[in-house]
Amino acid sequence: MIEKSACACAGTVTLLIPCSGAADTGEITDRAARKFAQGGCAGMFCLSGVGANLSGFIASAKGADRLLVVDGCKLECARKTLAEKGITENIIHLRVTDLGFVKGKSPATAERIDVVVAELGKKLTTSLK
């Protein structure tokens, strides 16, 4: 698990937005995001609130220092939902299928979830430099 001190967040707000799709890669995305958020480097955020056009959710997403957006597949529903609402800045994007997982053929195992958690850590650390 990621330690709180390992993220070097320096008081910035990072919202973690997984697609949480119905496919196995969406499940990996959701479970990895929840595990990563437990480390304290990013807070889980509701993509559905943005998609439902709820002004508070849209304002919060636009006001965050960083958005760590995780999509399960090439459709990129999370990234596109944000873009549809004009949220395109400060995005760090990860697509789970880019890590070698195949939609429909990659059950959500602890090992796969850990791979995504580690990649989220790398992406966030790289963005802080």
Contact map, one row per residue, 1 for C-alpha under 8 A:
111000000000000000000000000000000011001000000000000000000000000000000000000000000000000000000000000000000000000000000000000000000
111101100000000000000000000000000001011000000000000000000000000000000000000000000000000000000000000000000000000000000000100000000
111111100000000000000000000000000000001100000000000000000000000000000000000000000000000000000000000000000000000000000000000000000
011111110000000000000000000000000000001110000000000000000000000000000000000000000000000000000000000000000000000000000000000000000
001111110000000000000000000000000000000000000000000000000000000000000000000000000000000000000000000000000000000000000000000000000
011111110000000000000000000000000000000000000000000000000000000000000000000000000000000000000000000000000000000000000000000000000
011111111000000000000000000000000000000010000000000000000000000000000000000000000000000000000000000000000000000000000000100110000
000111111100000000000000000000000000000010000000000000000000000000000000000000000000000000000000000000000000000000000000000010000
000000111111100000000000000000000000000010000000000000000000000000000000000000000000000000000000000000000000000000000000000000010
000000011111000000000000000000000000000000000000000000000000000000000000000000000000000000000000000000000000000000000000000000000
000000001111100000000000000000000000000000000000000000000000000000000000000000000000000000000000000000000000000000000000000000000
000000001111110000000000000000000000000000000000000000000000000011000000000000000000000000000000000000000000000000000000000000000
000000001011111000000000000000000000000001000000000000000000000111000000000000000000000000000000000000000000000000000000000000000
000000000001111100000000000000000000000011100000000000000000000111110000000000000000000000000000000000000000000000000000000000000
000000000000111110000000000000000000000001111000000000000000100101110000000000000000000000000000000000000000000000000000000000000
000000000000011111000000000000001000100001111000000000000000000000111100000000000000000000000000000000000000000000000000000000000
000000000000001111100000000000001000000000011110000000000000000000111100000001000000000000000000000000000000000000000000000000000
000000000000000111110000000011001000000000000010000000000000000000001110000001000000000000000000000000000000000000000000000000000
000000000000000011111000010011000000000000000010000000000000000000001111000111000000000000000000000000000000000000000000000000000
000000000000000001111100011111000000000000000000000000000000000000000011000000000000000000000000000000000000000000000000000000000
000000000000000000111111111011000000000000000000000000000000000000000001000000000000000000000000000000000000000000000000000000000
000000000000000000011111011000000000000000000000000000000000000000000000000000000000000000000000000000000000000000000000000000000
000000000000000000001111111000000000000000000000000000000000000000000001000000000000000000000000000000110000000000000000000000000
000000000000000000001111111100000000000000000000000000000000000000000000000000000000000000000000000000111111000000000000000000000
000000000000000000001011111110000000000000000000000000000000000000000001100000000000000000000001100011110111000000000000000000000
000000000000000000111111111111000000000000000000000000000000000000000011100000000000000000000000000000000000000000000000000000000
000000000000000000011111111111100000000000000000000000000000000000000001000000000000000000000000000000000001000000000000000000000
000000000000000000010001111111110000000000000000000000000000000000000001000000000000000000000001000000000011100110010000000000000
000000000000000001111000111111111000000000000000000000000000000000000111000000000000000000000001000000000000000010010000000000000
000000000000000001111000011111111100000000000000000000000000000000000000000000000000000000000000000000000000000000000000000000000
000000000000000000000000001111111110000000000000000000000000000000000000000000000000000000000000000000000000000010000000000000000
000000000000000000000000000111111111000000000000000000000000000000000000000000000000000000000000000000000000000011011000000000000
000000000000000111000000000011111111100000010000000000000000000000000100000000000000000000000000000000000000000000001000000000000
000000000000000000000000000001111111110000010000000000000000000000000000000000000000000000000000000000000000000000000000000000000
100000000000000000000000000000111111111000000000000000000000000000000000000000000000000000000000000000000000000000001000000000000
110000000000000000000000000000011111111111000000000000000000000000000000000000000000000000000000000000000000000000001001100000000
000000000000000100000000000000001111111111110000000000000000000000000000000000000000000000000000000000000000000000000000000000000
010000000000000000000000000000000111111110000000000000000000000000000000000000000000000000000000000000000000000000000000000000000
111100000000000000000000000000000011111111000000000000000000000000000000000000000000000000000000000000000000000000000000000000000
001100000000000000000000000000000001111111100000000000000000000000000000000000000000000000000000000000000000000000000000000000000
000100111000010000000000000000000001111111100000000000000000000000000000000000000000000000000000000000000000000000000000000000000
000000000000111100000000000000000001101111110000000000000000000000010000000000000000000000000000000000000000000000000000000000000
000000000000011100000000000000000000100111111000000000000000000000000000000000000000000000000000000000000000000000000000000000000
000000000000001110000000000000001100100001111100000000000000000000000000000000000000000000000000000000000000000000000000000000000
000000000000001110000000000000000000000000111110000000000000000000000000000000000000000000000000000000000000000000000000000000000
000000000000000010000000000000000000000000011111110000001000000000000000000000000000000000000000000000000000000000000000000000000
000000000000000011100000000000000000000000001111111000000000000000000000000001001100000000000000000000000000000000000000000000000
000000000000000000000000000000000000000000000111111100000000000000000000000000000000000000000000000000000000000000000000000000000
000000000000000000000000000000000000000000000111111111001100000000000000000000000000000000000000000000000000000000000000000000000
000000000000000000000000000000000000000000000111111111101100000000000000000000001100100000000000000000000000000000000000000000000
000000000000000000000000000000000000000000000011111111000000000000000000000000001100100000000000000000000000000000000000000000000
000000000000000000000000000000000000000000000001111111000000000000000000000000000000000000000000000000000000000000000000000000000
000000000000000000000000000000000000000000000000111111101100000000000000000000000000100000000000000000000000000000000000000000000
000000000000000000000000000000000000000000000000111111111100000000000000000000000000000000000000000000000000000000000000000000000
000000000000000000000000000000000000000000000000010011111110000000000000000000000000000000000000000000000000000000000000000000000
000000000000000000000000000000000000000000000000000001111111000000000000000000000000000000000000000000000000000000000000000000000
000000000000000000000000000000000000000000000100110011111111100000000000000000000000000000000000000000000000000000000000000000000
000000000000000000000000000000000000000000000000110011111111110000000000000000000000101000000000000000000000000000000000000000000
000000000000000000000000000000000000000000000000000000111111111000000000000000000000000000000000000000000000000000000000000000000
000000000000000000000000000000000000000000000000000000011111111100000000000000000000000000000000000000000000000000000000000000000
000000000000001000000000000000000000000000000000000000001111111100100000000000000000001000000000000000000000000000000000000000000
000000000000000000000000000000000000000000000000000000000111111100000000000000000000001010000000000000000000000000000000000000000
000000000000000000000000000000000000000000000000000000000011111110000000000000000000000000000000000000000000000000000000000000000
000000000000111000000000000000000000000000000000000000000001111111100000000000000000000000000000000000000000000000000000000000000
000000000001110000000000000000000000000000000000000000000000001111100000000000000000000001000000000000000000000000000000000000000
000000000001111000000000000000000000000000000000000000000000000111110000000000000000000001110000000000000000000000000000000000000
000000000000011110000000000000000000000000000000000000000000100111111000000000000000000001110000000000000000000000000000000000000
000000000000011110000000000000000000000001000000000000000000000001111100000000000000000000111100000000000000000000000001000100000
000000000000000111100000000000000000000000000000000000000000000000111110000001100000000000111100000000000000000000000000000000000
000000000000000111100000000010001000000000000000000000000000000000011111000001100000000000001111000000000000000000000000000000000
000000000000000001110000010010000000000000000000000000000000000000001111111111100000000000001111000000000000000000000000000000000
000000000000000000111010111110000000000000000000000000000000000000000111110100000000000000000011100000100000000000000000000000000
000000000000000000000000110000000000000000000000000000000000000000000011111100000000000000000011100000100000000000000000000000000
000000000000000000000000000000000000000000000000000000000000000000000011111100000000000000000010100000000000000000000000000000000
000000000000000000000000000000000000000000000000000000000000000000000010111110000000000000000000000000000000000000000000000000000
000000000000000000100000000000000000000000000000000000000000000000000011111111110000000000000010000000000000000000000000000000000
000000000000000000100000000000000000000000000000000000000000000000000010001111111000000000000000000000000000000000000000000000000
000000000000000011100000000000000000000000000010000000000000000000001110000111111100000000000000000000000000000000000000000000000
000000000000000000000000000000000000000000000000000000000000000000001110000111111110000000001000000000000000000000000000000000000
000000000000000000000000000000000000000000000000000000000000000000000000000111111111000000000000000000000000000000000000000000000
000000000000000000000000000000000000000000000010011000000000000000000000000011111111100000000000000000000000000000000000000000000
000000000000000000000000000000000000000000000010011000000000000000000000000001111111111100000000000000000000000000000000000000000
000000000000000000000000000000000000000000000000000000000000000000000000000000111111111100000000000000000000000000000000000000000
000000000000000000000000000000000000000000000000000000000000000000000000000000011111111000000000000000000000000000000000000000000
000000000000000000000000000000000000000000000000011010000100000000000000000000001111111000000000000000000000000000000000000000000
000000000000000000000000000000000000000000000000000000000000000000000000000000000111111100000000000000000000000000000000000000000
000000000000000000000000000000000000000000000000000000000100110000000000000000000111111110000000000000000000000000000000000000000
000000000000000000000000000000000000000000000000000000000000000000000000000000000110011111100000000000000000000000000000000000000
000000000000000000000000000000000000000000000000000000000000010000000000000000000000001111100000000000000000000000000000000000000
000000000000000000000000000000000000000000000000000000000000000011100000000000000000000111110000000000000000000000000000000000000
000000000000000000000000000000000000000000000000000000000000000001111000000000000000000111111000000000000000000000000000000000000
000000000000000000000000000000000000000000000000000000000000000001111000000000000000000001111100000000000000000000000000001100100
000000000000000000000000000000000000000000000000000000000000000000011110000000100000000000111110000000000000000000000000000000000
000000000000000000000000000000000000000000000000000000000000000000011110000000000000000000011111010000000000000000000001001000000
000000000000000000000000000000000000000000000000000000000000000000000111110100000000000000001111111000000000000000000000000000000
000000000000000000000000100110000000000000000000000000000000000000000111100000000000000000000111111110000000000000010000000000000
000000000000000000000000100000000000000000000000000000000000000000000001110000000000000000000011111111100000000000000000000000000
000000000000000000000000000000000000000000000000000000000000000000000000000000000000000000000111111110000000000000000000000000000
000000000000000000000000000000000000000000000000000000000000000000000000000000000000000000000011111110000000000000010000000000000
000000000000000000000000000000000000000000000000000000000000000000000000000000000000000000000001111111000000000000000000000000000
000000000000000000000000100000000000000000000000000000000000000000000000000000000000000000000001111111101100000000000000000000000
000000000000000000000000100000000000000000000000000000000000000000000000000000000000000000000000100111111100000000000000000000000
000000000000000000000011100000000000000000000000000000000000000000000001100000000000000000000000100011111100000000000000000000000
000000000000000000000011100000000000000000000000000000000000000000000000000000000000000000000000000001111110000000000000000000000
000000000000000000000001000000000000000000000000000000000000000000000000000000000000000000000000000011111110000000000000000000000
000000000000000000000001100000000000000000000000000000000000000000000000000000000000000000000000000011111111000000000000000000000
000000000000000000000001100100000000000000000000000000000000000000000000000000000000000000000000000000011111100000000000000000000
000000000000000000000001101100000000000000000000000000000000000000000000000000000000000000000000000000000111110110000000000000000
000000000000000000000000000100000000000000000000000000000000000000000000000000000000000000000000000000000011111110000000000000000
000000000000000000000000000000000000000000000000000000000000000000000000000000000000000000000000000000000001111111000000000000000
000000000000000000000000000000000000000000000000000000000000000000000000000000000000000000000000000000000000111111100000000000000
000000000000000000000000000100000000000000000000000000000000000000000000000000000000000000000000000000000001111111110000000000000
000000000000000000000000000110110000000000000000000000000000000000000000000000000000000000000000000000000001111111111000000000000
000000000000000000000000000000010000000000000000000000000000000000000000000000000000000000000000000000000000011111111100000000000
000000000000000000000000000000000000000000000000000000000000000000000000000000000000000000000000000000000000001111111110000000000
000000000000000000000000000110010000000000000000000000000000000000000000000000000000000000000001001000000000000111111111000000000
000000000000000000000000000000011011000000000000000000000000000000000000000000000000000000000000000000000000000011111111100000000
000000000000000000000000000000000000000000000000000000000000000000000000000000000000000000000000000000000000000001111111110000000
000000000000000000000000000000000000000000000000000000000000000000000000000000000000000000000000000000000000000000111111111000000
000000000000000000000000000000000001000000000000000000000000000000010000000000000000000000000100000000000000000000011111111100000
010000100000000000000000000000000001000000000000000000000000000000000000000000000000000000000000000000000000000000001111111110000
000000000000000000000000000000000000000000000000000000000000000000000000000000000000000000000000000000000000000000000111111111000
000000000000000000000000000000000000000000000000000000000000000000000000000000000000000000010100000000000000000000000011111111100
000000100000000000000000000000000000000000000000000000000000000000010000000000000000000000010000000000000000000000000001111111110
000000110000000000000000000000000000000000000000000000000000000000000000000000000000000000000000000000000000000000000000111111111
000000000000000000000000000000000000000000000000000000000000000000000000000000000000000000000000000000000000000000000000011111111
000000000000000000000000000000000000000000000000000000000000000000000000000000000000000000010000000000000000000000000000001111111
000000001000000000000000000000000000000000000000000000000000000000000000000000000000000000000000000000000000000000000000000111111
000000000000000000000000000000000000000000000000000000000000000000000000000000000000000000000000000000000000000000000000000011111
